[in-house]
């Protein structure tokens, strides 16, 4: 119960911080930092041709599962977590909802804004 509660608190903090972010680089820093707290080992984000990536645990531990959250035609946020990781659980649908609400309309290069996150696939 405590782990789930901590994950929900991290997600609330992520949403608050993302809603206050002024640009995509700030959003990336928040997503990267909160992803570590949520127990992911890698996170990447592609927006308007720009790729952001972070290895959060310092190694490539082999087998993992992916959470892929697309928005728009080719933009996405992707998370990885090892099968054997002893980390906090994450409410995956809550994470997708937080990103959808928080990133919608954020400015990116070329005067473009991010569309709403359209779907989620794991």
C-alpha positions in Angstrom: 0.0 0.0 0.0 2.8 2.4 0.9 4.6 1.9 -2.4 1.4 2.6 -4.4 0.8 5.7 -2.3 4.4 6.9 -2.9 4.0 6.3 -6.7 0.8 8.3 -6.7 2.5 11.1 -4.8 5.3 11.1 -7.4 2.8 11.3 -10.2 1.0 14.2 -8.6 4.3 16.0 -8.2 5.2 15.3 -11.8 1.9 16.7 -13.0 2.3 19.8 -11.0 5.8 20.4 -12.2 5.0 19.7 -15.8 2.0 22.1 -15.7 4.4 24.9 -14.6 7.1 24.1 -17.1 7.5 26.8 -19.8 9.3 24.7 -22.5 10.1 21.3 -23.7 13.6 21.2 -22.1 12.0 21.8 -18.7 9.4 19.1 -19.4 12.2 16.6 -20.3 14.2 17.3 -17.1 11.0 16.8 -15.0 10.1 13.5 -16.8 13.7 12.2 -16.5 14.0 13.0 -12.8 10.5 11.7 -11.9 11.0 8.5 -14.0 14.0 7.6 -11.7 11.8 8.1 -8.7 9.1 5.9 -10.2 11.5 3.0 -10.7 12.2 3.2 -14.5 15.7 2.3 -15.7 15.5 4.2 -19.0 13.4 7.0 -20.4 13.4 8.6 -23.8 11.3 11.2 -25.5 11.1 12.2 -29.1 9.4 15.5 -30.1 9.6 17.3 -33.4 12.7 15.3 -34.5 14.6 16.0 -31.3 15.5 12.9 -29.2 16.1 12.9 -25.5 17.4 9.8 -23.7 18.5 8.9 -20.2 19.9 5.7 -18.7 18.7 6.1 -15.1 20.4 3.1 -13.5 23.8 3.3 -15.0 23.8 0.0 -16.8 22.0 -2.0 -19.4 20.6 -4.9 -17.3 19.3 -6.9 -20.2 15.7 -8.0 -20.1 13.1 -5.3 -19.6 9.6 -4.2 -20.6 8.6 -1.0 -22.3 5.9 1.5 -21.9 5.4 3.5 -25.1 3.1 6.6 -25.0 2.7 8.1 -28.4 1.4 11.6 -29.2 1.1 12.9 -32.7 2.5 11.1 -35.7 6.0 10.4 -34.6 6.4 11.9 -31.1 6.4 9.8 -28.0 7.7 9.2 -24.4 9.1 5.7 -23.7 9.9 4.1 -20.4 11.8 0.9 -19.6 12.0 -1.1 -16.5 13.8 -4.4 -15.8 11.7 -7.5 -15.1 13.7 -8.3 -12.0 13.8 -4.7 -10.7 13.1 -4.3 -7.0 11.5 -0.9 -7.4 8.3 0.9 -6.6 5.2 -0.1 -8.7 3.7 2.5 -11.0 0.1 3.0 -11.9 0.7 3.0 -15.7 -2.6 4.4 -16.8 -2.1 7.2 -14.3 1.3 8.0 -15.8 -0.1 8.1 -19.3 -3.0 10.4 -18.1 -0.5 12.7 -16.3 1.6 13.0 -19.5 -1.4 13.5 -21.7 -2.8 16.3 -19.5 0.5 18.0 -18.8 2.2 18.0 -22.2 -0.8 19.0 -24.2 -0.2 22.4 -25.8 3.4 22.7 -24.6 5.4 24.8 -27.1 8.1 23.1 -29.2 10.3 24.4 -31.9 8.9 26.1 -35.0 5.9 27.6 -33.2 4.4 24.1 -32.9 2.6 22.8 -29.8 2.3 19.3 -28.7 -1.1 17.6 -29.4 -2.9 15.6 -26.9 -1.6 12.2 -26.2 -3.9 10.0 -28.2 -3.3 6.4 -27.1 -1.3 4.2 -24.9 0.3 0.8 -25.7 2.5 -1.3 -23.5 
